[in-house]
Amino acid sequence: MTQSQQMSLFPPRNVSELVEDIQKLSKEIQELYSSDEIPWIIGYSGGKDSTATLQLVWNAIATLPPEKRTKTIYVITTDTLVENPYVSAWVRKSLKRMKVAAKEQGMPIEPHLLQPEVKQTYWVGLIGKGYPAPRQKFRWCTYRLKIDPSNRFIRDVVRTCGETILVLGTRKPESSHRAAIMIKREAGRLRDRLSPNPSLPNSLIYSPIEDWRNDEVWLYLMQWQNPWGHSNKDLFAMYRESTADNECPLVVDTSTPSCGSSRFGCWVCTLVDSDKSLTAMIQNDEEKEWLQPLVDLRLELDVENDRDKRDFRRIWGEVQLFERNLDGKISVEPIPGPYTKYWREYLLKRVLEAQTQIRQTAPPEMGDITLITLEELSEIRRIWLEEKHEFDDSLPRIYKQVTGEKFKDPRPGADRTLLGSDEWIVLEEICDDDAMHLELMAKLLDTERQYRNKARRTGIYDALEQCFETSSRSKEEAIANAHYKRDLKNAAEQGNVDKVKQLNWANLKFPGASLEDEDTDD
């Protein structure tokens, strides 16, 4: 479906038609709200669509008598901790005003700011575990940062109340993809604009502005006052500043995009070519040049070929092969794994440098901006120490080097260690620049340390054996061993007994060698 075809399904309406639609929607909202005891949850991002949706609901419920406003309406916002700083500040201020206004007006509205669990945040995944910057085929961030926090809240409400209605500002005119999804869901509708939620049992999705165009959303926001006192005109200005040409027409023909097409998202996002909104903000307003370190850091994250920055093994320590087409020839190569120790430490340093620089150059109201929290730093440190066995404990050193301050770990007992940077230096000297030997020795020593104070040391032999399994071979030997296992499996599946024998014989003489590495005629 082309954009012109899509727009033809949603023809523009004049002001009187929009007013009539708003009146009908207000009545519909009141009837739906009053028909049962099912609590409502409104998804609010601070953007134009969710603001218009919340405003519609707020104004409709406000006209009900106070004795009928008995059902709680939860307003939830998810802060991924890597949001555009201006948008994040905007939303937080909006939620504070919302809370005050709801109390003053006797509205049954409860705003909630949700965040991902510390173990699921972006920096803990990227810098702590070493997950590569997200790509379309490895989009590890979306569920952890956005979906899971809101789903947890919704499930809690469902557990308490049995069911819930989720009110969203989704619109068919947003895109052909969005329209197709919404139209597909209409088959199971209970009434207009009320559909079953395919991902969460016992919840329904209500989408009051599903047929509104961008210009109609803006017209409503500009002509109807925000009921909780947040400025819709400032919201309009923020969208305008995030558009490359700094223009945001309200009423346009179908060939002219509204500034609603700009997207505020995570400033670290590598799923798009570039963060156009953040870049446009800087270009359109010289007072926002202090945001430039974020743009620079995001460019460093978006490396097209990052194989030299990643381990040759998967995160669990095993070499896994895949077929790759290189210049028309099939090459069987290892799937790149997590970021290496060097690159994780480099990225941590860059994030702290960006945070330090921004705090020095940002306006007073943004001077306490936090790119990475102490809780995230503590979890990253724990992962490096306990899961990756990097007992040189480099995080406090990097933190002091960049910020000039001592790192105060909020985790109790985090600084009590038997092994440290001094022992790591000695081990490096012993291993004489042999990276795999260093890794194996570090894992063995630290595994023993972790089991040292346990009342029962059950499992220590399995843990030590796993150290040898993942770290005792050189890179070349580990890759050759993966090829051998792959060849052996293929031969066994094909019932080729002779080839299985050849492979086993080759592996006896040269452990880990593939069939191609061995002259089987001897």
JOBEL-V297629 format. One line per field, one symbol per residue. phi: phi as a letter, one per 40 degrees, with the letter a starting at -180 (. if undefined). psi: psi as a letter, one per 20 degrees, with the letter a starting at -180 (. if undefined). A space follows every 10 residues. Layout:
# JOBEL-V297629
phi->???
psi->???
This chain:
# JOBEL-V297629
phi->.ccccccccb ccbccccccc cccccccccc cccccabccb bbcbbgcccc cccccdcdcc ccccddcccb ccbcbbbbcc gbcddccccd cccccccccc cccccgccbb cbcbbccdcb cccccccccg dcddbdcacc cdcccbccdc cccccccccc bgaabccbcc bccdaccccc cccccccbcc adgbbcccbb cgbbbbbcbc bccdcccccc cccbcccbgc cccccccccc ccbdcgbacc bbcccbcccc ccbcaccccb cbcacccccc dcccaccbcc cddccccccc ccccbbccbb ccbcccgbcb cacbcbfgbc bcbccdbccc ddcccccccc cccccccccc bccdcbcbdb cacccccccc cccccccbfc ccfccdcccc cccgbccbcc cdgcccbcba cccccccccc cfgccccccc cccccccccc cdcccbcdhc ccccccdccc bcbcdccccc cccdcccccc ccccgccccc cdcccccccb dgcccccbcc cc
psi->prhhgghhim qqqrghhggg gggghggggg gghiiajpqq ppooiiaggh ggghgggghg hhiqqhiimi ppopoppooi ikrphggghg gghghghggg hgghikqlpo qpoqqqqhij rghhgghfhj pqpqrhimmi hggghggggh hggghggghg ihrrpopqkq phigrhgggg ghhhihhjqh rpjoqqoiio qkqqppnhkh jqrghhghgg hhhpqpijjp ohhhgghggg hjphjkqmqg orriioqqii iqppbpiipj irgqnhgggh gghioiijii ihhggghhhh hmpgokhijq qiqrhjjqpp qqppooliqp porqpqbrqr gghghghggh ghgggggghh iqqhijikpo hprhhggghg ggggghhikm jimighgggh ggijqppnpi ppjhinqhqb hghggghggg iljoghgggg ggggghgggh igjphpkpih hhghhhghhh jiqrgghggh hhgghggggg gghikngghg ggghghhhgn piqrhhipoj i.
